[in-house]
Amino acid sequence: MHIEGRDYRVVIATDVDRDAMQWECYLVDGNNEKLVFEVVRFDGRREWSFLQHVEAVPLAVVEYAVQHARTDLGSFFNG
């Protein structure tokens, strides 16, 4: 996705150790990628969290995540 002149890539991943699924957002700069933040659905705790990995995240990127992460990750897993 291209937001405010920068390219980002989203990866949806499962984390068995954390009993979670995450929506990971990476800043793409040529061949390099840097993890910016994760939106995590913790199934065991039935909780959503925002884990930031850089000092500042553009608000437009956070707004995009808020609009898409819950839908992309789905409901809590009961299993």
Steps between C-alpha positions, in 0.01 A plus 500: 500500500619850427423763766636855517782428256624181666447134425379258766437127493260312725555141611237299685668244723414244764698480824439174684726602792292813569167332410450783258468622145660821390470757225862609451579826319843541339654813349649406162810690391644343187608149596478573873196461722459618858224385735308813600220355713271204556130483574465181701192293575583308820250213499582363846446841662227602252677832458618723214832685530710748301874429532715781360861420395618847391490837671241664276233357269319727253140545606374413151663156532344446844160604362539251216586226751198582716274470194643169380671294773192376690327399177811331359572308823142403573334402825663346804574131463318279750696180503 
